[in-house]
């Protein structure tokens, strides 16, 4: 009996000790699980922070490259006439453009001669108009073509990114972009495909795109595609960063345009005011301003006024120009 009682007492003691130690053991297991989960959350947060930092660094590097390329483009020599016509999206030949410039100058001389402007002044204004007006028009067409291209370029780049991520080859993605996006990006990417059809590689074909639209954004796109074709790499990630940078630059340009619209309107009013006043005075009293045209002193002061007005318009134009 004593032995049984001792065995029962020992079993009860061991059971009580086990029940006493079991919660602490289970608690240590839960605590270990919580520590592991907490450590996993910390590591995931670190990975996300590191990835975000890498994305931000890549975005800044894209912006720096674009800024450096923009400064390099400004330092280059003046573009030849045939290249300006090509970059403006015009099909006219340089000989025809020069012929039209001469016609403009002759027309200006004839008009000034019939309004009784001295022949030597008419010749000077005719030469200046024949040289400057067609080039101003060409520069305007070229800038408008480039602006339209940049407006649609982010959509084209994002379409290429989506196509590459889905597994399409780069050629098929560019062919899709050449069919779906708006002009002038559609025709320019179609030009790249046409160059490939003539036997050029993708690296050489995209160079035609840069010749047509010599902008830092296009240059970076050409560099990314060329490097990927030669040495491989994550094309979708690089082009995705470029698309984000292009959209941010577009938003900034729109903000600058909105902020400078009032100054542009003021400059236009101030620049046109002398001509409007002169026209109204001539209608009311035709002989009032006639000494400015018929007398040598009046011609001198008229020339001085035109020079000062031109300088004022130039200064106002430079004051409302912002670099993005």
Secondary structure, 3 states (H helix, E strand, C coil): CHHHHHHHHHHHHHHHHHHHHHHHHHHHHHHHHHHHHHHHHHHHHHHHHHHHHHHHHHHHHHHHHHHHHHHHHHHCCCCCHHHHHHHCCCCCCHHHHHHHHHHHHHHHHHHHHHCCCCHHHHHHHHHHHHHHHHHHHHHHHHHHHHHHHHHHHHHHHHHHHHHHHCCCCHHHHHHHHHHHCCCCHHHHHHHHHHHHHCCCCHHHHHHHHHHHCCCHHHHHHHHHHHHHHHHCCCHHHHHHHHHHHHHHHHHHHHHHHHHHHHHHHHHHHHHHHHHHHHHHHHHHCCCCCCHHHHCHHHHHHHHHHHHHHHHHHHHHHHHCCCCC
